[in-house]
Amino acid sequence: MRFLKGHGTENDFVILPDHDAELDVSATLVARICDRRTGLGADGVLRVVRTKRSHEVAGQASAAEWFMDYRNADGSVAEMCGNGVRVFARYLVDAGLTGSSEFAIATRGGLRQVRMEPNGDVTVDMGKPTVLGESTAHVGGVDYPGIRVDMGNPHLACAIGDPVVQLDLTHQPGFDIGVFPSGVNIELFNPVGVSRAVMRVFERGSGETRSCGTGAVATAVAAAALSGDTTGTWTVEVLGGTLTVILDEDTSYLSGPAVIVASGELMLAE
Ligand SMILES: N[C@@H](CCC[C@H](N)C(=O)O)C(=O)O
């Protein structure tokens, strides 16, 4: 099985080209691939499939040639991945699978328009974040109130007074399962200066990761809300680098680096 490896601000992915949907990529296989000791190691898998060959998103085939079939490290399926879609775009361009610098990618969360920037960054139109109300995350014996944000996938973004560097995120933070029956990605952030936040994230299905694109947008939404804003340009510092989020009236944009670092032949099989 041919693979590539890439990352966006150190949110890392194994890319599996499966253009005609011929592979049987089970949850077990994904978990084995993502294992950092016995597999390749990654936060998730991006399976590259022609949209028209996928029964899940065939309705998007007229607008997007390629479908990002995203899986978390534990093998679970997610609707969207902001860094993943940027790395996916980088793969399509590098592999010559698109001739354009602006194109759409099909995801379970809907179409995402991407743009390759002259400086090598990749920008994605993430759609309009939906604020759903409030909830609470529980970390290290402390309850942190936050804002529920739907980015196609579920988020709980919490501004906290304690420095995020001090948090122990080796375990799943507590959350209200009644509010998030399918689980949730939890962002904890410190607002710093003007339109800047330092964020850590515990991702549903992957644990703590060094970056999360949908989480960065959710954090920008929650940080803006602290000052009563719904628009603006935000810098979100994550463990793996820096992401830029633009919130406007109608949508949101996520920008940052996305690179392919390796390719090869995978010997793992079912
Ligand atoms: N790292 C991603 C989010 C991946 C999906 C998430 N773990 C979920 O289950 O919703 C990003 O960059 O957005």
PDBQT file of the ligand as one rigid body, heavy atoms in Angstrom, charges set to zero:
ROOT
HETATM    1  N1  LIG A 301      -6.995  17.822  13.550  1.00  0.00    +0.000 N 
HETATM    2  C1  LIG A 301      -8.181  18.191  12.880  1.00  0.00    +0.000 C 
HETATM    3  C2  LIG A 301      -9.469  17.670  13.450  1.00  0.00    +0.000 C 
HETATM    4  C3  LIG A 301      -9.601  16.166  13.242  1.00  0.00    +0.000 C 
HETATM    5  C4  LIG A 301     -10.957  15.590  13.588  1.00  0.00    +0.000 C 
HETATM    6  C5  LIG A 301     -11.284  15.605  15.057  1.00  0.00    +0.000 C 
HETATM    7  N2  LIG A 301     -10.357  14.842  15.855  1.00  0.00    +0.000 N 
HETATM    8  C6  LIG A 301     -12.711  15.090  15.255  1.00  0.00    +0.000 C 
HETATM    9  O1  LIG A 301     -12.908  13.918  15.621  1.00  0.00    +0.000 OA
HETATM   10  O2  LIG A 301     -13.642  15.874  15.019  1.00  0.00    +0.000 OA
HETATM   11  C7  LIG A 301      -8.192  19.630  12.434  1.00  0.00    +0.000 C 
HETATM   12  O3  LIG A 301      -7.107  20.121  12.078  1.00  0.00    +0.000 OA
HETATM   13  O4  LIG A 301      -9.263  20.224  12.348  1.00  0.00    +0.000 OA
ENDROOT
TORSDOF 0
